[in-house]
Amino acid sequence: MGKRVVIGTDNGGLELKEFIKDYLLAEGFEVVDKTPEPATDFVESSLAVAQELLKDDDSLGIAFDAYGAGSFMTATKIKGMIVAEVSEERSAYMTREHNNARMITLGNEIVGKGLAKNIVKEFLSAHYDGGRHQIRVDMLNKMC
């Protein structure tokens, strides 16, 4: 596969981040871990992931925390960042395919390891469709 995936976490998401990191490396992804040591706060970790994604259009990102919501709220404040908080596979796939989401957030207290692996697999396997969806994506990118 070889796709570049940027990840980051605070203390609340550390266990899930480490599990997903191992999975991604085993699957042949290039992993950029912005928090080898967990950030003190989800604001720091999700901001680090989002800022790295804005430097490289071909990368996708995953931010982890306890519930996923904090990282989501932080990343949506960044101009040009389309992010989705997800807790099941279909939304992970569709947010990439229809919304060109570059980042998802996962909550360690919300999804288990097996489900998280499937969510990540679906997100990373999807490809943005463009076409009729581009109008919405352009609108989202103009916000903030």
N, C-alpha and C positions, 0 to 999 in steps of 0.2 A: 504494500500500500504506500508507505512512505510519506503520507500527509503529515504536516507539522501541526501539533496540538499543544496549545499553551494552557497550563493549569496553574491553579493557585488555591490556597485555603487559609482559613484562620484555624484556631484550635478546635472549633466545633466540627470541622469537616475533615480533620487530618486523617482519621482512619479510612474513610471512604476515598480520599484523594490518593493515599498510598496504594490502596487496592486497585483503583482504576489506572494509576500510573504503571503498576506492574503489568496489568492487562494490556495497556497500549504498547508498552515496550515489547512484550511477547508477540504482539500482532505486527510488529515492524514499523510502528509509527515513530516519528521523531518527536520527542517530548521535551518541551521547554517548561521546567518547573520554576515558576516565579517565586515560590515560597518553599525552598528546601527545608527551612525552619518555618513553622506556621506563623502567619502574621498575627499581631495582637488583636486586630479587628478585621471583620469582613470588608470594611470599606477599603482598607489597604490592599488586601489580597485581590479583590475583584477589580479594583482600579489598576493594579499591576497587570492583570491578565488583559483587560480591555485596552490599555495603552500599548501593550505589545502587539495586540491584534491590529491596531490602527497603523502599525509600522509595516505590516506584511499582509497584503490582501489575500494571500493563499492559505493563511493559517486559520484554524478554528480554535475556540477556547471553551474551557469548562472551569467554572468557579464553584468551590465547595464551601459550605458552612453548615451550621446545624440544621437549618430549615430551608435554605435556598432563597428565601425571600429577601434577606438583607443584601446579599450579593446581587440579586436581580435589581433591587431598587437603586443600588449604587451604579451599576453598569448602564442603566437606562438614562442616567444623567449626563452621559458622555455623548457629545455630538458625533454622529456617524456610526454609533454602535447599536446594532439590533440584537437583542438578547431575549431569551425566554426562560422562565422558570418552569421546569418540567418534572413530572413525577411518573410518567408512563411513556412507553415507546412510540406510540402513534404521534403524539404531539411533538416529540423530539424530531421525528422524521419530517413531519409536515411543516414545522416552523423553519426548517432548513430549505425544504423544497419550495414553499410558497412565499415565505417572508425573507428569505436570504439571511436568516439569523446566523451570526458569526460566533455566537457564544450561548451556552446554556448554563444554568445554575442548578445544582443538586444539593439537597439537604440530607446530611448524614442521619438525622433523626426521622426522616420521612421515607427514604427508599433504602432497601436492603442491598447487599452487594450484588446479588444475582440480577435484580431489577436494574440497578445502576449500570451494570455491564451491558445489558440489553438496550438501555436508553442511549448510552454512548455509542454503541454499535450502530443503532438506527440513525442517530444524528450525523455520525461521520460517514455513513454510506449514502446519505441523501445528497442530491445535487440540485442546486437552485434551477427552477424551471424558466425563470424570466418571463417573457411574453406578457400576458395580461396582468401578471403579478408585479411587473416593474413599476407601474403607476403607484401602487401602495408602498413599495420599497422606497421610491423617490420621495414620497411624502414623509415617510419615517425618517429618512436621512436628512431632511431639511429641518427637522425639529431639534430642540435644545438650543 
